[in-house]
Amino acid sequence: MISFIVFFFFAAVAVIFGLVVILHRNAVVGALSLVASLFALAVMYVLLDAPFVAALQIIIYAGAIMVLFLFVIMLLNLQHQREAPTRPIQQFLGYLGSAAFAIALVYYVAKYSVMQLPPGPFVADARTIGIRLFESYIFPFEMVSILLLAAIVGALLLSARGATSR
Amino acid sequence: MIPTQWFLILSAVLFAIGVCGVLTRRNGITIFMSIELMVNAVNLTFLAYARQFHQLHGLIFVFFVMAIAAAEAAVGLAIFISMFHHRETIDVDEANLMRW
């Protein structure tokens, strides 16, 4: 029973702060709201029996990626800039299209994903995940590490001031 | 035990919020944050199905999605810094050099 209350509370938190991200005109408020939304999603991961992924969500997303966002916002001094308003036709079509998309998605999820398997052994602790990651997923793992290295080099090259003039 | 469908519906709503942000905003960083929101909605779907089918594959995929989201954020923000140095704005409507 308590898990249902937790689910609804944090689902509401995630959706409300997600709406703040896309509706607020100030980028700093948007970034901090996104942090709150990601924290609520970490609670969802705990409810889904994946506490290790929840910890990673907080460490990587809230700790690393969102700090990077905030750092760039502060670096470019965007917290004082007012964003130019969107064209009304684009705004109207965007809201209409995404509302239709949401309704269709929720409708089909509610209609066709009706399935209940009996609760079975689902162990998702760090040990099991680590063994799986380094046994059957070792090749994608190494590929991702190379991709991250390429991303670091690319980000350094792109953001270096005057790199294009040299 | 909370039904899987509820997690899927929450994920669908969050994904639609992200789509709305990408379609209606002009600030490049806000568009990026909307993309992060969509990525997280997909992660929630992966984990919901992982629990549903008692399989670890969905969980492993979430790791790769997180790593690729980190790489994407680093490169994308670097692109916005570079764009800001050239054009003094990160309004995506101003990046119209290749526009027909």
Interface residues (C-beta under 8 A of the other chain):
Chain A: S3 F4 F7 A11 A14 V15 G18 L19 V21 I22 A27 G30 A31 L34 S37 L38 L41 M44 Y45 L47 L48 D49 A50 V53 L56 Q57 I60 Y61 A64 I65 L68 F69 V72 I73 L75 L76 L78 E83 A84 T86 Q90 Q91 L93 G94 Y95 G97 S98 A99 F101 A102 L105 V106 V109 A110 S113 V114 M115 Q116 L117 P119 G120 P121 F122 A124 T128 I129 R132 L133 Y137 P140 V144 L147 L148 A150 A151 I152 G154 A155 L156 L157 L158 S159 R161 T164
Chain B: M1 I2 P3 T4 Q5 W6 F7 L8 I9 L10 A12 V13 L14 F15 A16 I17 G18 V19 C20 G21 L23 T24 R25 R26 N27 I29 T30 F32 M33 S34 E36 L37 N40 N43 L44 L47 A48 A50 R51 Q52 F53 H54 L56 L59 I60 V62 F63 F64 M66 A67 I68 A69 A70 A71 E72 A73 A74 V75 L77 A78 I79 F80 I81 S82 F84 H85 I90 D91 D93
